Amino acid sequence: MTHRRFRSRRLAFAVATAGLLGVMFAPVHAHAMQACYSDPIVLLSNGQTVDLSAQIADSSADVTSVSYILTLPTHVTPTQVVYTGGAFAGKEHFTYKNRGDTTRVYGSSTVLTTATAGIGLTAQSRVTGVYGQAQASASGEAGQNLAISVTQN
């Protein structure tokens, strides 16, 4: 009887171990929640660089578009917009407008459009150049206009 008990306990241990290993090494499905990044970089005529970014709590396949509007001081214009491509190639849209004054205040507006409602995101604007670096961020959901203002002193 002792030999039988030992064999059944060893079999139970082997089955339990195999089950735990199966759970630990199970594949992660493509639709699992993940963070995606969108980040066009805008070079400006005054020598400053603006990095607009959005951290999106969704798969890139669910994202329809990411729209950015950059508000610049008077007489400052984008000289180049660099899209980082990847999963958001063709989904990022950029426009700009001028404010009407010359202060070093840079505004941005980010709107995410997704097939699924309620997707969270954090938008960030970082301005760097001869006046140093300044940044700000805002969080919300798809469909909301996330407005950010960054001032360089």
C-alpha positions in Angstrom: 0.0 0.0 0.0 2.8 2.4 0.7 4.3 2.1 -2.8 0.9 2.9 -4.3 0.4 6.0 -2.2 3.9 7.2 -3.2 3.1 6.7 -6.9 -0.2 8.5 -6.7 1.3 11.5 -4.9 4.1 11.7 -7.4 1.6 11.6 -10.2 -0.5 14.3 -8.6 2.6 16.5 -8.1 3.6 16.0 -11.7 0.1 17.0 -13.0 0.0 20.1 -10.7 3.5 21.1 -11.8 2.6 20.7 -15.5 -0.5 22.8 -15.0 1.4 25.6 -13.3 4.1 25.6 -16.1 1.4 25.7 -18.7 -0.2 28.9 -17.1 3.2 30.5 -16.7 4.3 30.0 -20.3 0.9 30.5 -22.0 1.1 32.8 -25.0 -0.1 36.4 -24.7 -2.9 37.1 -27.2 -2.6 40.0 -29.7 -5.7 41.7 -28.3 -4.3 42.0 -24.8 -4.2 45.5 -23.5 -1.0 47.3 -24.3 0.4 50.8 -24.4 1.1 52.3 -27.8 2.9 55.5 -28.5 2.3 58.2 -31.2 4.9 61.0 -31.3 5.4 63.4 -34.1 8.4 65.8 -33.7 8.0 69.3 -35.0 11.0 71.5 -35.8 10.2 75.2 -35.7 11.5 78.3 -37.5 12.7 79.9 -34.1 15.0 76.9 -33.5 12.8 75.2 -31.0 11.6 71.6 -31.2 8.2 70.4 -30.0 7.7 66.7 -29.3 4.0 65.8 -29.2 3.3 62.4 -27.8 0.3 60.3 -26.9 0.5 57.1 -24.7 -2.6 55.1 -25.7 -3.9 52.2 -23.6 -5.1 50.2 -26.6 -3.8 48.1 -29.5 -2.8 50.1 -32.6 -5.3 48.2 -34.7 -8.1 49.8 -32.7 -6.8 53.3 -33.2 -8.4 55.2 -36.2 -6.5 58.5 -35.8 -4.5 60.7 -33.6 -4.9 64.4 -34.4 -2.6 67.1 -33.1 -3.0 70.9 -33.3 -0.1 73.0 -32.3 -0.6 76.7 -31.4 2.5 78.8 -31.9 3.6 82.3 -31.2 3.2 84.9 -34.0 5.7 84.5 -36.9 6.8 81.0 -35.8 6.1 78.2 -38.2 6.9 74.5 -38.5 9.9 73.9 -40.8 9.6 70.1 -40.6 7.3 67.5 -39.1 8.9 64.1 -38.4 6.4 61.2 -38.0 8.0 58.3 -36.2 5.9 55.8 -38.2 5.5 52.3 -36.9 2.0 51.2 -35.9 0.6 54.7 -36.4 1.9 55.4 -39.9 -0.9 57.2 -41.8 -3.0 57.6 -38.6 -1.3 60.8 -37.2 -2.6 64.2 -38.4 -0.9 67.5 -37.7 -1.9 71.1 -38.2 -0.8 74.4 -36.6 -2.1 77.9 -36.0 -0.6 81.1 -34.7 -1.8 82.8 -31.5 -1.3 86.5 -32.3 1.4 87.3 -29.7 5.2 86.7 -29.4 5.4 85.1 -25.9 7.0 81.7 -25.7 3.8 79.8 -25.0 3.1 76.7 -27.0 -0.3 75.1 -26.9 -1.3 71.7 -28.2 -4.5 69.9 -28.6 -4.6 66.1 -29.0 -7.7 64.1 -30.0 -7.7 60.3 -30.2 -10.3 58.4 -32.3 -10.7 54.7 -31.7 -13.2 52.0 -32.7 -13.7 51.1 -29.0 -15.2 53.7 -26.6 -13.5 54.7 -23.4 -9.9 54.1 -24.3 -7.5 56.0 -22.0 -4.6 58.2 -23.1 -2.0 60.6 -21.8 -0.9 63.4 -24.1 2.4 65.2 -23.6 4.0 68.3 -25.1 7.8 68.9 -24.7 9.4 72.0 -26.0 13.2 72.1 -26.2 15.8 74.5 -27.7 17.8 77.6 -26.8 15.4 78.6 -24.0 15.8 75.2 -22.3 13.1 72.5 -21.9 9.6 72.7 -20.6 6.8 70.1 -20.7 3.3 69.4 -19.6 0.8 66.6 -20.0 -3.0 65.8 -19.8 -4.9 62.6 -19.4 -8.4 61.6 -20.7 -10.2 59.3 -23.0 -10.7 58.8 -26.8 -12.9 61.5 -28.3 -11.8 64.2 -25.7 -9.8 67.2 -26.7 -6.7 67.2 -24.4 -5.4 70.7 -24.3 -1.9 71.5 -23.0 0.0 74.8 -22.6 3.8 74.9 -22.2 5.6 78.1 -21.3 9.3 78.6 -21.8 10.8 81.3 -19.6 
